[in-house]
Amino acid sequence: MNPFDVFKSWQQLFDKATQTTSRERRQSFDVFKPWQQLVTKTTETICGKSAKYIGAIEPFEAMTSWLDLSARLSHSTWERFVQDAWEYSRDYSQRWILFMDTMRQRGNNMLDHFENGMPPLLDYEYEVVLDASTFVRPVNYSLLFIKHPEGKQPLPGKRPLLVIDPRAGHAAGIGGFKHDSEIGMGLLEGHPVYTVSFTPEPCPGQTLEDVEEAEIHFLEEIRKRHPDRDLPLVYGNCQAGWAIAMLGADRPDVTGPIVINGAPMSYWAGGEGINPMRLSGGLLGGSWMTRFLCDMGVGLFDGAYLVENFERLNPANTLWKKDYALFAKIDTEQERYLDFERWWTGFYLLDEKEIIWIVRNLFIGNKLEQGVLEIGANHLIDMTKINDPLVIFASSGDNITPPQQALHWISEIYPTTEDLIKAGQRIIYLLNSHIGHLGIFVSAAVARREHHAIIEHIEVMQKLEPGLYQMVIDADTGETDPAKEQSRVHFERRDIKDITFSVPEAEFDKMCQVSEANEKLYLAFGRPIVKALMWHPQQAAILRWFHPARVSRYIWSDRLNPGMKGFEEMAKWVKDNRSKTEEHNTFRYMERRTSDLIATALDAFRDERDTLLEVLFEITYKEPPKF
């Protein structure tokens, strides 16, 4: 056989891989048969003689592995292997171009969104009812009324629903980010729906007490607009959860039932391998770092630092899984990815007074679970004053607010179930086994199941006897009429012991003392130096644009990086000539397995890092054993 025929056959394969029929491609491999038979026969002879020479095994057993391999490398397998390689290389290069074009669009969207003032990214039309920047105590909040997309009017007797999103580094709108969302479920159930929005920068000197006062005005306005309906059902997500719980305790006359989703209430609660973020304040020396960052921002705290902390918690998702999910499904995921990233990269600011109160009283001080805390001068809030049902939605998959942090505070305020009942309180909690922190607010599946069930059965909860309950969702009924039951649930009585968790209070008490001492040192010696260097707001604005969370996004914008411009035209050509490989492609399978290995390695790194942080925290703050 002429070796040239072999190379000619390979050339044929690559030239006609996509045009020829399966039968024609198999014929092009017939030239390999003599070579395969020769190699197989030679190997059989060598293996047979070697086996007889060493007298160890039978010839057949000696060559089993090679024969298996040879069988797999038959002409049909070779055909598939080369065909897979050809198709995969083409698909991979096309996906890469589309991926890079998506990065380009993300950078452009971030800059465009900033220039447009970063409005709330709601999937619904709305009208502004009140603008709190015009109040006597101005804050950067607004009350919005959500218009029903089909022009439908609220059903008779349905109480208003107010959804408040977290002001924790991002824009408002996550509660109505999709059609299937908290806002969407409220509209589906026939409620008049409102939401609270906020602008990127706070009003000068605003405090959390001012924000609460504005939200009270919002609730009073909703009451005026719907005098014939019950008090509003108030939804608070994450940071807004604990804020609205405090408001409900301070002014129970303006709120109806309260639902808090993924909201940390017990900041010291946790456990081994659970929520290492609760330790970070102590390991960084306490609240002095927040003071320093506010001084670097000339009185403003950059929300990008909060987002960065969140991303550090899950390096596998941040560094690999999120972007790989886009790359692997670039044909279907691009729009969803860009919509989410527009919200994710819209970083908001907080006033120094706001973030310092949060850090000192909650993250470090854990004062909320003590039952009484001071939000302003001579303004105390007693958490036992909440009158209407309090619904708590948490998830075991949430690494920001695990069930321990969402629920333990109840046992600190009400040591026994009898104390809770005697106070006339109704607390209902609902648990998800796997969804992550953002999924509690963003996931369409969670909205359709958990949030829909909560909103649908809120009047049932209103009629429960005082006590602690767990809400269990049994099934969907399949009913589409909002006037009829669409999901079946039941409420199981629970004991306070069921939500009581171990907390190393002595260690965290020491952390508070260290934090207070370090803050005093910084205010005395560090702040004068920083303020002498950072004195103009323009300096802080420039510094913010060099934050890694921003640079890593806008660096891919073709407005700042001319090298990205070419991907726009290439992406157009690819979309017109797209050729996708099949999922069972050998190389596509190897790609997925490689991705899994990378994600697993990053998860292992995270686990080891978190373990190290726990050890360092114990070494630093735990009382040494006495001998």
Secondary structure by P-SEA (a helix, b strand, c coil): ccaaaaaaaaaaaaaccccccaaaaaaaaccaaaaaaaaaaaaaaaaaaaaaaaccccccccaaaaaaaaaaacaaaaaaaaaaaaaaaaaaaaaaaaaaaaaaaaaaaaaaaaaacccccccbbbbbccccccccccccbbbbbbcccccccccccccbbbbbbbcccccccccccccccaaaaaaaaccccccccccccccccccaaaaaaaaaaaaaaaaaacccccccbbbbcaaaaaaaaaaaaaccccccbbbbccccccccccccccccccccccccccaaaaaaaaaaaccbbbaaaaaaaaaaacccccccaaaaaaaacccccaaaaaaaaaaaabbbbbcaaaaaaaaaccccccccccccccccccbbbbccccccbbbbbbbccccccccccccaaaaaacccaaaaaaabbbbbbbbbcccccccccccccccccaaaaaaaaaaaaaaccbbbbbbbbcccccccccccccccbbbbbbcccccbbbbaaaaaaaaaaaaaaaaaaaaaccaaaaaaacccaaaaaaaaaacaaaaacccccccccccaaaaaaaaaaaaabbbbbccccaaaaaaaaaaaaaaaaaaaaaaaaaaaaaaaaaacccccccc
